[in-house]
Amino acid sequence: MEIKVLGSGCANCLALEERTTRALGMLGMDAEVAKVTDFAEIAGYGVMSTPALVLNDEVVVMGRVPTVEELQAILGASPA
């Protein structure tokens, strides 16, 4: 599973990364969370509001920081 957090490195971006890592741990999944801060790359995903979460090249969250429980549901439903 390829996981990316898109954003400038703001507090919300860091919170999304931390919550995603926590959700992965609670699910017993071992995956690396990559950070993307390049605005051209972020725009390439069609993201206009950060933070955003990308799973396997699909934007699944944009412009908000979901709860750990929401992230567990998203990550658990995503094919590996």
Secondary structure, 3 states (H helix, E strand, C coil): CCEEEECCCCHHHHHHHHHHHHHHHHHCCCCCEEEECCHHHHHHCCCCCCCEEEECCEEEEECCCCCHHHHHHHHHHCCC
